[in-house]
Amino acid sequence: MQNENKISKISRRQLIKTAAASAVIMGSPAFIRNLHADDPIKIGVLSPVTGAWTVYGKAHSRGFELAVEEINAAGGVLGRPIEMVLADYQTDRRLVVEQANRLLRQERVDLLAGTFSSADRNAAGPIVKAADKLLLYPTWYEGQIEEYYPGVCNENIFMFGPEPTQQVWPFMEYMCNKFGKKFFMIGSDYAWPQVTNMFTKEKLKELGGETVGEVYIPFNTPQYESVLRQIRQAKPDIIFHSLTGSDTVNFRKQLVAAGMKNDFTLWTVDDEEVVTSGLGHEVSSGTYVSFDYFMTIKHQNNKDFLDRYQKRYGSDALMNTVGVGMYNAAHMGAMAIEKAGKVDTSSIREALKGIKFDKAPQGTVEMRALDHQAVLPSYLMRVREGWSSVNDMFEQVQTVARAVPQDARCNLPL
Amino acid sequence: MELAASVLLDTTLITLTLALAAFGLAIIYGLIGVINMGHGAMLTLGAYFTWAGLQLEIPFVLSVILSGFIVGFIGLLFEHWIIKRFYNSPYETLLLTWAFFLVTTELIKIVFGSDFRTVVNPYPGSIDLGFYKIPTYRTLICVFTAFVILSTGFVFFRTSTGIKIRAMIQNREMASLLGLNISLTYKIIFGFGCFMAGLAGGLVAPMLSVSPYMGDMYLVRSFFVVIVGGIGQILSGTIIGSFVIGGLETIVALFSDQVIAQVAVFFFAIVILRIRPQGIFSEK
């Protein structure tokens, strides 16, 4: 009897012990987090630090890093510091998938920020959806015009960069009145230039203008004679330019070498500080560029921001629209967490909707609740003659403090 | 008429520029049978050395020539240490030169960084023909290319060195039995091919963006040039191959757009190879 009793007692005790232990193990992540309030909030950053887009990767990751340092210096979020976990996806879409999974499963980050191109974002889309984590996306892009890609109309993705109607439409009237209404469009052969041109043509028609040519160039084209001839024959007032990367430089250098630079006005929606540096001032001067951010915009926020940025990374460090997108994403993400009071995905998502950041380098940035698209300032700049560095590269021509994007063509609200 | 003349001018410019870029590859592939996958990286190296030369305030022409010699020297070392042991195994040289490309591209990124670099056009301006303006610098490059190809032709067909090289291509064993120093000749040819690649890289730099991947743009095109023109036909083959790959693109783009033109040209190249697998000029 006694023996039996003893055995049953022990087994009962063991049972309780086992149950308690397993409860601790199973519940430990949430449990430990609640106990130790100053455990960091982890944010995974997907940056193209190496590979073809290294030129953008530097400003991209630094923008976020600077914001995280600022947030931590001011005491963190909810009393907890933010830890940024940087993952280099080497400008390779396959690695976007790999690194996003690593950040989510192994590093157990609370949310993700980054990716550079729409293709990268589309690669990350299904992953953040499946893991139910957020992705904060910083780059100018083609907008959410159809919902068949995983990287758009995705309730887990927030867009901090401008789409075409924010980047182009605000300045169409000014450019048409000043230079004329005949546009020649040249862009790289993929989605972003084509959609940008689609919107531009729509507005141009409204203004009574005309598209006299539209060409798309395959990536890595070294020779542009035939395009230059087409431009000469079409006699446009404005060359509307959306080539990307090294093709931009190749085309523009050959345009200048052909002696055509002064015959046409060139308006580009792709050449921020990085690319314009690559062009040099002989080739780039006199060009019009539009974006939500430039290093030379006259705004107190921008002055303060650049002071901090160049103090941290050196006086010749480049910043651009993507880096500022990442900077804003970090700050607005932190504000949302603070507002939500917790770090689960649906609370942050709800808190991010409609959040307003008035310390953004370009002015005030607001995250629209309806479609997760940022409402941003927009600037039209002219490249100065004889500029010597990014600090005197652009002069401000037109400013729109609040460029409101078109509604995303999704099932709204997201 | 004016349109025809301007198309002719453009076509000539493109053909000769592409011929310049492909020449180093044509020499190495055609004469010693090494498929130099490192050709693109050598072009890129030439461009970067030229950029570096200009930063040191060395005049442009001198910078380009120095770039050619430095890349040629790197090529010689590569040949001496590695390639010469693999002359009889084309697949191994293919892999080795591909490795050269990968390593060099990464080294360029480490040494020069990956920002875009600019080589300022040393001869801006254009020549006004009344009905058409042609860029001065492009014209100079084309004249230079024509000169290089013609003088190579002269060496090849009119000098005793040329006879030796041709003998060596026709029958390596016999040539070596007759006292020709095969390994030295191979070394010189390989080095000369690399020299030409470096020189071409420096010369095209003012027209393009200098970035770690700039050589890739010409690598695929250069291969088509060599294969379409005919392996071993380093003079006429290179010119005609360049015309098919580069010049036709301009002409087709007149009637359609750039994307279709590029596709059409490569399609045409494939058709040519189906009919004449040995290339347009080769005889066997």
Interface residues (C-beta under 8 A of the other chain):
Chain A: T50 A52 T54 V55 D189 V215 Y216 I217 P218 N220 T221 P222 Q223 E225 S226 V227 R229 Q230 G245 S246 T248 V249 N250 K253 Q254 V256 A257 A258 G259 M260 V274 V275 S277 G278 L279 G280 E282 V283
Chain B: S6 V7 D10 L13 I14 T17 L18 K109 S114 D115 F116 R117 T118 V120 N121 P124 G125 S126 D128 K133 I134 P135 T136 Y137 R138 V204 P206 M207 L208 S209 S211 Y213 M214 D216 M217 Y218 R221 G246 E249 T250 A253 L254 D257 Q258 V259 A261 Q262
